[in-house]
Amino acid sequence: MERRVTQDTDGLVHTERRGDTIILWLNRPEELNRLSTESQFLELAEKIRQANLDPSARALIITGKGKAFCAGGDLHKMANREGFSAGTPQEVRMRYKETIHQVPLALNDIDIPTIAAVNGAAYGAGCDLACMCDIRIASSNATFCVSFAELGIVSGDGGSWILPRLVGRSTAMALTLTASPIDAADAMRCGLVSQVAKPETLLESALALAEKIGRHPRDAIRMSKRLLRSAERTNLSDHLDMAAALQAIAHASEEHITAVNNLIHRLQNRQP
């Protein structure tokens, strides 16, 4: 993690580089990092796509500045039917497809592992954003809330597709229909997050996880992620076909031979 490059600090998303890991900071702490404009969603989607095009990147972390991860949308704009709520139903629908939907699509398409380091409140679209990542680590003071029902709306960004795949249908129903917040401990118990860290060590925990993943052969990590993602929408027969095809590629790679030889060497050194 010796290399650190920071750039693009003027918009919502502040990009930072730590070694082979790219960090996207939601950088509007005074607004609790709310996602409330078309340009913000498009900026976030573009930063995710840029990370995917970086040949040296091994992982992507998304986190928030200040006390919130992302508090969702702008309530005042909703009340006044401004922003995403403005216009006819058809206009609202197209606005979602052209802007908001670009974020889940970008995260679904990215090849490198994505980690949400949830540093505080993750409400509404913020909770969905965390769920869109491959892995979630939460600060002990983080809270999660699928808050749409309380506002008389639904998750319009794909959250209702993702959530039951993470926590199961029953828990997803309970979280969605009650719109009740849960703390980090409950999020851990229901499988929404895989690790809880102290607030002061959250980022380092996420970076350590990214570094651990990055030690493994790059192509094997990407193909493993592809297999896991495809399993959500294919039958077993098709999945086995894909697994065999990717395994054939992996077996033919130099990364595989190097990794096996390294493991043999380590095992031999452990023997008395």
C-alpha positions as CSV (number, residue, x, y, z in Angstrom):
1,M,0.0,0.0,0.0
2,E,3.0,2.3,-0.5
3,R,1.6,4.1,-3.5
4,R,-1.0,6.8,-2.9
5,V,-2.5,9.0,-5.6
6,T,-5.5,11.3,-5.1
7,Q,-7.5,13.0,-7.9
8,D,-10.9,14.3,-8.9
9,T,-11.8,16.0,-5.7
10,D,-14.3,18.6,-7.0
11,G,-17.4,16.5,-7.7
12,L,-19.4,14.1,-5.5
13,V,-16.8,11.3,-5.9
14,H,-13.3,11.7,-4.6
15,T,-10.9,9.1,-6.1
16,E,-8.0,7.8,-4.2
17,R,-5.4,5.1,-5.0
18,R,-3.8,2.9,-2.4
19,G,-1.5,0.4,-4.0
20,D,-3.6,-1.8,-6.3
21,T,-6.8,-0.6,-4.7
22,I,-9.0,2.3,-5.9
23,I,-11.1,4.0,-3.3
24,L,-14.2,6.0,-4.3
25,W,-15.2,8.4,-1.5
26,L,-18.7,9.9,-1.5
27,N,-17.6,13.4,-0.7
28,R,-20.5,15.5,0.4
29,P,-20.4,15.0,4.2
30,E,-22.4,18.1,4.9
31,E,-25.3,16.6,2.9
32,L,-24.7,13.1,4.4
33,N,-23.5,12.0,0.9
34,R,-27.0,12.0,-0.5
35,L,-27.4,11.0,-4.1
36,S,-29.8,13.6,-5.3
37,T,-28.9,14.7,-8.9
38,E,-28.6,13.1,-12.3
39,S,-25.0,14.3,-12.5
40,Q,-24.0,12.6,-9.2
41,F,-25.3,9.2,-10.4
42,L,-23.6,9.6,-13.7
43,E,-20.4,10.7,-12.1
44,L,-20.4,7.7,-9.8
45,A,-21.1,5.3,-12.6
46,E,-18.3,6.8,-14.7
47,K,-15.8,6.5,-11.9
48,I,-16.7,2.8,-11.5
49,R,-16.3,2.2,-15.2
50,Q,-12.9,4.0,-15.1
51,A,-11.8,1.7,-12.3
52,N,-12.8,-1.3,-14.4
53,L,-10.6,0.0,-17.3
54,D,-7.5,0.3,-15.1
55,P,-5.3,-2.7,-15.8
56,S,-3.4,-2.4,-12.6
57,A,-6.4,-2.1,-10.3
58,R,-7.1,-5.2,-8.2
59,A,-10.1,-4.0,-6.1
60,L,-12.5,-1.1,-5.6
61,I,-13.7,0.3,-2.3
62,I,-16.7,2.6,-2.0
63,T,-17.1,4.5,1.3
64,G,-18.3,7.9,2.6
65,K,-16.7,11.0,4.1
66,G,-18.1,12.1,7.4
67,K,-20.7,10.4,9.6
68,A,-22.8,8.9,6.8
69,F,-22.1,6.4,4.0
70,C,-25.0,7.6,2.0
71,A,-28.3,8.8,3.4
72,G,-30.3,8.2,0.2
73,G,-32.1,10.9,-1.8
74,D,-33.1,14.5,-1.1
75,L,-36.4,14.6,0.8
76,H,-37.1,18.2,0.0
77,K,-36.9,17.6,-3.7
78,M,-39.2,14.6,-3.4
79,A,-41.7,16.7,-1.5
80,N,-41.7,19.4,-4.2
81,R,-41.6,16.9,-7.0
82,E,-38.3,18.2,-8.2
83,G,-35.3,16.3,-9.5
84,F,-36.0,12.7,-10.1
85,S,-39.6,13.1,-9.1
86,A,-40.3,15.8,-11.7
87,G,-42.4,15.4,-14.8
88,T,-44.7,12.7,-16.1
89,P,-44.5,9.1,-15.0
90,Q,-42.8,8.3,-18.4
91,E,-40.3,11.1,-17.8
92,V,-39.5,9.8,-14.3
93,R,-39.1,6.3,-15.7
94,M,-36.7,7.3,-18.4
95,R,-34.7,9.5,-16.0
96,Y,-34.2,6.5,-13.8
97,K,-33.1,4.3,-16.7
98,E,-30.7,6.9,-18.1
99,T,-29.1,8.0,-14.8
100,I,-29.7,6.0,-11.6
101,H,-29.6,2.6,-13.3
102,Q,-26.2,3.3,-14.7
103,V,-24.7,2.7,-11.2
104,P,-26.0,-0.8,-10.6
105,L,-25.2,-1.7,-14.2
106,A,-21.6,-0.4,-13.8
107,L,-21.2,-2.3,-10.5
108,N,-22.6,-5.5,-12.1
109,D,-20.3,-5.3,-15.0
110,I,-17.0,-4.5,-13.2
111,D,-14.5,-7.3,-13.2
112,I,-12.5,-6.5,-10.1
113,P,-14.0,-7.2,-6.6
114,T,-15.9,-4.3,-5.0
115,I,-16.1,-3.6,-1.3
116,A,-18.5,-1.3,0.5
117,A,-16.9,0.2,3.6
118,V,-20.1,1.4,5.3
119,N,-18.9,4.1,7.7
120,G,-22.3,5.3,9.0
121,A,-25.9,5.7,7.9
122,A,-26.8,3.8,4.7
123,Y,-30.4,4.6,4.0
124,G,-32.6,4.1,0.9
125,A,-30.4,4.4,-2.2
126,G,-27.4,4.4,0.1
127,C,-28.3,1.0,1.5
128,D,-28.9,-0.3,-2.1
129,L,-25.5,1.1,-3.1
130,A,-23.8,-0.9,-0.4
131,C,-25.8,-4.0,-1.5
132,M,-24.6,-3.6,-5.1
133,C,-21.0,-4.2,-4.0
134,D,-19.6,-7.8,-3.8
135,I,-18.6,-7.5,-0.1
136,R,-19.8,-5.2,2.7
137,I,-17.7,-4.3,5.8
138,A,-19.5,-2.1,8.3
139,S,-18.3,0.3,11.0
140,S,-19.8,-0.7,14.4
141,N,-21.8,2.6,14.3
142,A,-23.2,1.9,10.8
143,T,-27.0,1.6,10.3
144,F,-28.9,0.2,7.3
145,C,-32.4,1.0,6.3
146,V,-34.5,0.0,3.3
147,S,-36.5,3.2,3.8
148,F,-38.5,3.5,0.7
149,A,-41.9,2.2,2.0
150,E,-41.8,4.9,4.7
151,L,-41.6,7.5,1.9
152,G,-44.4,5.9,-0.1
153,I,-42.0,4.8,-2.9
154,V,-40.2,1.6,-3.9
155,S,-36.5,0.8,-4.6
156,G,-36.1,2.1,-8.1
157,D,-32.4,1.2,-8.5
158,G,-32.4,-2.6,-8.4
159,G,-32.2,-3.0,-4.6
160,S,-35.2,-5.3,-4.5
161,W,-33.5,-7.6,-6.9
162,I,-30.2,-7.6,-5.0
163,L,-31.4,-7.7,-1.3
164,P,-33.1,-11.2,-1.3
165,R,-30.0,-12.6,-2.9
166,L,-28.0,-11.4,0.1
167,V,-30.2,-12.1,3.0
168,G,-33.0,-14.4,1.7
169,R,-36.6,-13.6,0.8
170,S,-38.1,-13.5,4.3
171,T,-35.5,-11.1,5.8
172,A,-35.6,-9.0,2.6
173,M,-39.4,-8.7,3.0
174,A,-39.1,-7.7,6.6
175,L,-36.5,-5.1,6.0
176,T,-38.3,-3.7,3.0
177,L,-41.9,-3.7,4.3
178,T,-41.1,-2.4,7.8
179,A,-38.6,0.2,6.6
180,S,-37.0,-0.3,10.0
181,P,-33.3,0.5,10.5
182,I,-30.9,-2.2,11.7
183,D,-27.5,-1.7,13.3
184,A,-24.2,-3.3,12.2
185,A,-24.6,-6.2,14.6
186,D,-28.0,-7.1,13.2
187,A,-26.7,-6.6,9.6
188,M,-23.9,-9.1,10.5
189,R,-26.4,-11.6,11.9
190,C,-28.6,-11.5,8.8
191,G,-25.8,-11.8,6.4
192,L,-26.0,-8.3,5.0
193,V,-22.4,-7.6,6.0
194,S,-19.5,-10.0,6.4
195,Q,-17.4,-8.0,8.9
196,V,-17.9,-5.3,11.5
197,A,-14.9,-3.1,12.4
198,K,-14.3,-0.2,14.8
199,P,-14.9,3.2,13.2
200,E,-11.3,4.1,13.3
201,T,-10.1,0.9,11.6
202,L,-12.9,0.5,9.0
203,L,-10.9,1.7,6.0
204,E,-7.8,-0.2,7.0
205,S,-10.0,-3.4,7.4
206,A,-11.3,-2.9,3.9
207,L,-7.9,-2.2,2.5
208,A,-6.5,-5.3,4.2
209,L,-9.3,-7.4,2.7
210,A,-8.6,-5.9,-0.7
211,E,-4.9,-6.7,-0.3
212,K,-5.6,-10.3,0.7
213,I,-7.8,-10.8,-2.3
214,G,-5.1,-9.1,-4.5
215,R,-2.5,-11.7,-3.5
216,H,-4.3,-14.3,-5.6
217,P,-3.9,-14.6,-9.4
218,R,-5.8,-11.8,-11.0
219,D,-7.5,-13.8,-13.7
220,A,-8.7,-16.5,-11.2
221,I,-10.3,-13.8,-9.0
222,R,-12.1,-12.3,-12.0
223,M,-13.3,-15.6,-13.3
224,S,-14.4,-16.7,-9.8
225,K,-16.4,-13.5,-9.5
226,R,-17.9,-14.1,-12.9
227,L,-19.0,-17.6,-11.9
228,L,-20.6,-16.5,-8.7
229,R,-22.5,-13.7,-10.4
230,S,-23.7,-16.0,-13.2
231,A,-24.9,-18.5,-10.7
232,E,-27.6,-16.0,-9.7
233,R,-29.3,-16.2,-13.1
234,T,-28.4,-19.5,-14.7
235,N,-29.4,-23.1,-14.1
236,L,-26.9,-25.7,-12.9
237,S,-26.2,-27.2,-16.3
238,D,-25.3,-23.9,-17.9
239,H,-23.3,-22.9,-14.8
240,L,-21.3,-26.2,-15.1
241,D,-20.6,-25.4,-18.8
242,M,-19.2,-22.0,-17.9
243,A,-17.2,-23.4,-15.0
244,A,-15.6,-26.0,-17.2
245,A,-14.8,-23.4,-19.9
246,L,-13.2,-21.0,-17.4
247,Q,-11.4,-23.8,-15.6
248,A,-9.8,-24.8,-18.9
249,I,-8.6,-21.3,-19.4
250,A,-7.2,-21.2,-15.8
251,H,-5.4,-24.5,-16.1
252,A,-3.6,-23.2,-19.2
253,S,-2.4,-20.0,-17.6
254,E,1.0,-19.3,-16.2
255,E,-0.6,-17.7,-13.2
256,H,-2.0,-21.1,-12.2
257,I,1.4,-22.9,-12.6
258,T,3.2,-20.2,-10.6
259,A,0.5,-20.3,-7.8
260,V,0.7,-24.1,-7.6
261,N,4.5,-24.1,-7.4
262,N,4.4,-21.4,-4.7
263,L,2.0,-23.5,-2.6
264,I,4.1,-26.6,-3.1
265,H,7.1,-24.7,-1.9
266,R,5.3,-23.3,1.1
267,L,4.0,-26.8,2.1
268,Q,7.5,-28.3,1.8
269,N,9.0,-25.6,4.0
270,R,6.4,-26.4,6.7
271,Q,7.3,-30.1,6.9
272,P,9.6,-31.0,9.9
